[in-house]
Amino acid sequence: MASEQTVAGTATSQVLKRLKGKRVLITGTTGFLGKVVLEKLIRAVPEIGGVYLLIRGNRKFSDARNRFLEEIATSSVFDRVRESDPELFESFLTEKLHCITGEVTEPAFGLGQDAFQKLAGDLDAVINSAASVNFQEALDQALTINTLCLDNIAELARLNAGLAVLQVSTCYVNGMNSGQVAEAIIKPARKSIPQSEQGYYKVEALIADLQSKIESERSRYDGKALEKRLVELGLREARRYGWSDTYTFTKWLGEQLLLKALQGRSLTIVRPSIIESALEEPDSGWIEGVKVADAIILAYAREKVSLFPGNRAGVIDVIPVDLVANAIILALSEAVAEPQAQRIYQCSSGSSNPITIGEFIDHLMAEAKANYAAYDHLFYRKPSKPFVAVNRTVFDLVVSGARLPLSFTNGVLRRLGSRSDLKWLRNLETTQSLATIFGFYTAPDYIFCNDQLLALAKRSGEVDQSLFPVDARAIDWELYLRKIHLAGLNRYALKPRKAKRVKTRQHTRRAA
Ligand SMILES: NC(=O)c1ccc[n+]([C@@H]2O[C@H](COP(=O)([O-])OP(=O)(O)OC[C@H]3O[C@@H](n4cnc5c(N)ncnc54)[C@H](OP(=O)(O)O)[C@@H]3O)[C@@H](O)[C@H]2O)c1
């Protein structure tokens, strides 16, 4: 197991040697991936110089340290280190962990210039994991957190020429390009954007255009109507340039800003594919929240969705969160040891250990059929229908064919006094809405390559390959999907059924 290896390999680990005494700022640690990166650093890299967390205040906690203690330190992600080495955990938190109340989207993180300058001087590296991962975010918000805030990260690097910047991006900046996707700068799939000699795309005019469109919406709408317009604007602009959604479009824009601002400096872009539950660390199946594929799994388990647009032969690219955290730490150690270079790594499974959408569905179906009762937070009973993936045209035909009679019947029942919509109609709407958001991801015609990441792992040597594994070939998909991921979802991401059912019954009684 990794903890024993950690002890055995410490003396010869290049990663540990390179990160010893280094001070690293991390954004996004209230989120899924950020927590796993932080946990691994505490448990496996205890001689790191310091970890600085940039955390914004929220409704409950205005102060970063309080928010950390209540919302991060209490997470089950730390159960392993808390139990195996409580002293290490406590001493790390008091001696090495620095919580900074700040906002990555504001100039100087909202800290004031002096404090920002001092922070820059204190650091050796920054890992920027904060993002809005909402595929249909309002354009102004997505632009602020996924694109424009990178100016603030770049400013930190301008104040400290030795700072290594590691940007967590996504393989899906690839947008609508098909085929093999290399660990390189991505060309927009649809609309041409001027490219620099250095390779990055010149996006300033495009961003200014998006901002003027946002302002125009703001001058005409407000409240919910404005939000809806800005969501639609994001999707429209993303698709015009060659991306399926606002999230991936604005992440691609962010990459371009950083690539330009950090010419001649140290910049590492790590692009994970779809991040799912941990393969092994801190615990097999550890996950937070219901992620991309899980929203569909959950809707199926609750018998809301059984038909979905998808290409069974397409390769779905899923990567366990611990492999992503390891890739980030491996790339970070390279960046602090060999700065002044721009590097791009993809943390993915599609080229090295592909699994098709069809195989993915079949494994999950087999487990649901055989062992649904073992996942009581997920399945309330044995699923009565199989989950079927059909091509988009068939899906659209079936859905539009079913909608007309269902809407008609629903209208009649409503007029006769029914208080709620027909369950079938509600399910159809859930299916359609999930298909709109995720349909692009279930019909892949691209393969993300990760040769550079595997080469980095090889260069790091055997000890670090076992301390910080990144290779998706370690995944036995059947075992992972059936026994690790479903169990993890059930244990970590979903609440027990009982509490929910009681609430629903009370609610129904009150309404009746
Ligand atoms: N999840 C995936 O499948 C996936 C796949 C590929 C790449 N990635 C990338 O991995 C990174 C982490 O993703 P995740 O899944 O961990 O996301 P997550 O769980 O949604 O966490 C997002 C983090 O970003 C912060 N954040 C969001 N909006 C912000 C804002 N306006 N200002 C400041 N902070 C903000 C959140 O802080 P608050 O708690 O304060 O909101 C939170 O810490 C992202 O860069 C994402 O693009 C994720």
The ligand as a Gaussian input file, in Angstrom:
#p B3LYP/6-31G(d) Opt

LIG

0 1
 N      -13.964000      17.713000     -11.619000
 C      -13.522000      17.326000     -12.806000
 O      -13.982000      16.306000     -13.359000
 C      -12.432000      18.095000     -13.502000
 C      -11.950000      17.583000     -14.727000
 C      -10.916000      18.252000     -15.368000
 C      -10.380000      19.381000     -14.808000
 N      -10.853000      19.858000     -13.621000
 C      -10.246000      21.062000     -13.074000
 O       -9.822000      20.752000     -11.761000
 C       -9.910000      21.919000     -10.933000
 C      -10.655000      21.574000      -9.682000
 O      -11.954000      21.115000      -9.990000
 P      -12.896000      20.507000      -8.847000
 O      -13.630000      19.369000      -9.445000
 O      -12.106000      20.326000      -7.624000
 O      -13.926000      21.706000      -8.666000
 P      -14.864000      22.038000      -7.407000
 O      -14.990000      20.869000      -6.516000
 O      -16.102000      22.629000      -7.969000
 O      -14.062000      23.182000      -6.635000
 C      -13.920000      24.441000      -7.216000
 C      -13.007000      25.284000      -6.351000
 O      -12.858000      26.540000      -7.014000
 C      -13.264000      27.576000      -6.152000
 N      -14.006000      28.617000      -6.868000
 C      -15.050000      28.457000      -7.692000
 N      -15.502000      29.657000      -8.121000
 C      -14.727000      30.581000      -7.519000
 C      -14.689000      32.004000      -7.545000
 N      -15.534000      32.717000      -8.297000
 N      -13.743000      32.631000      -6.817000
 C      -12.865000      31.906000      -6.071000
 N      -12.856000      30.571000      -5.991000
 C      -13.771000      29.914000      -6.713000
 C      -14.193000      26.936000      -5.138000
 O      -14.155000      27.753000      -3.976000
 P      -15.489000      28.093000      -3.129000
 O      -15.706000      26.880000      -2.274000
 O      -15.123000      29.298000      -2.378000
 O      -16.593000      28.303000      -4.115000
 C      -13.565000      25.569000      -4.974000
 O      -12.509000      25.624000      -4.052000
 C      -10.559000      22.992000     -11.786000
 O       -9.573000      23.861000     -12.258000
 C      -11.199000      22.224000     -12.936000
 O      -11.260000      23.002000     -14.105000
 C      -11.883000      19.242000     -12.956000

